[in-house]
Amino acid sequence: MKLLTRMLLLTILLLSIAAGLIALQPDHFQVRRSIRIQATPAAIFPLISRPRAWPAWTYWHRADPEMQRQYKGPDQGKDAEWEWQSRTQGNGGIRFTEVYADQAVYYDMHLEGLLRQAKGSLVLIPDGDATTVVWEMQASTGERWLLRALVPFADRLIGNDFETGLQKLKVLAEQTPVPAH
């Protein structure tokens, strides 16, 4: 009986420590990655400003070829949006909130059960004969304190997906002819 009591007290102590550590985590995180692409902003912009182009380069869409997508709003630019359902990548959606031709796309994103609202951006910075693409996202765990346990790992987990997507974006942009204006 003493052993059972000690094990119970040890379990309670460990759970209390874990809960305390989780409570100390921030309720938000930021992920940022960049890549230099041998292409002009004009060559890259159509790949980031059109929701239907994202499946060709983002990790999440390629990780689940059976992902179901529904597009809404304009084909590109501000207020273009899409929702997805996926067994492996979760259900969610993105809506472009601000779009500046050949410069940047800002978006809101949600993932059911994880992120009610995340804000992201893809910014194109001319860099000599190339372009640096900066992909950034900020999100909050909100009132769900258990999600705070994931905050220390968010940069590594999401950052790897960003890096994979940016590498594919680089391949696509470097082989795409520059559109005529």
SULURUR-V806029 format. One record per backbone hydrogen bond with DSSP energy under -0.5 kcal/mol. NH is the residue of the N-H (numbers start at 0). CO is the residue of the C=O. Records with the same first field share a line. If there is no record, write none. Layout:
# SULURUR-V806029
NH = CO + CO
This chain:
# SULURUR-V806029
4 = 0
5 = 1
6 = 2
7 = 3
8 = 4
9 = 5
10 = 6
11 = 7
12 = 8
13 = 9
14 = 10
15 = 11
16 = 12
17 = 13
18 = 14
19 = 15
20 = 16
21 = 17
22 = 18
23 = 19
24 = 20 + 21
28 = 138
30 = 136
32 = 134
34 = 132
36 = 34 + 130
38 = 36
42 = 39
43 = 39
44 = 40
45 = 41
46 = 43
47 = 43 + 44
48 = 44
49 = 45
50 = 48
52 = 49
53 = 49 + 50
54 = 50
55 = 52
56 = 53
57 = 53
61 = 57
62 = 58
63 = 59
66 = 63
67 = 84
69 = 82
71 = 80
76 = 48
78 = 95
79 = 76
80 = 71
81 = 93
82 = 69
83 = 91
84 = 67
89 = 85
91 = 83
92 = 109
93 = 81
94 = 107
95 = 79
96 = 105
97 = 105
99 = 103
100 = 98
102 = 99
103 = 99
104 = 121
105 = 97
106 = 119
107 = 94
108 = 117
109 = 92
110 = 114
111 = 90
113 = 110
114 = 110
115 = 113
117 = 108
118 = 137
119 = 106
120 = 135
121 = 104
122 = 133
123 = 102
124 = 122 + 131
125 = 123
126 = 129
129 = 126
130 = 36
131 = 124
132 = 34 + 130
133 = 122 + 131
134 = 32 + 132
135 = 120 + 133
136 = 30
137 = 118
138 = 28
139 = 116
140 = 26
141 = 26
143 = 140
144 = 142
146 = 143
147 = 143 + 144
148 = 145
149 = 146
150 = 146 + 147
151 = 147
152 = 149
153 = 149 + 150
154 = 150
156 = 152
157 = 153
158 = 153 + 154
159 = 155
160 = 156
161 = 157
162 = 158
163 = 159
164 = 160
165 = 161
166 = 162
167 = 163
168 = 164
169 = 165
170 = 166
171 = 167
172 = 168
173 = 169
174 = 170 + 171
175 = 171 + 172
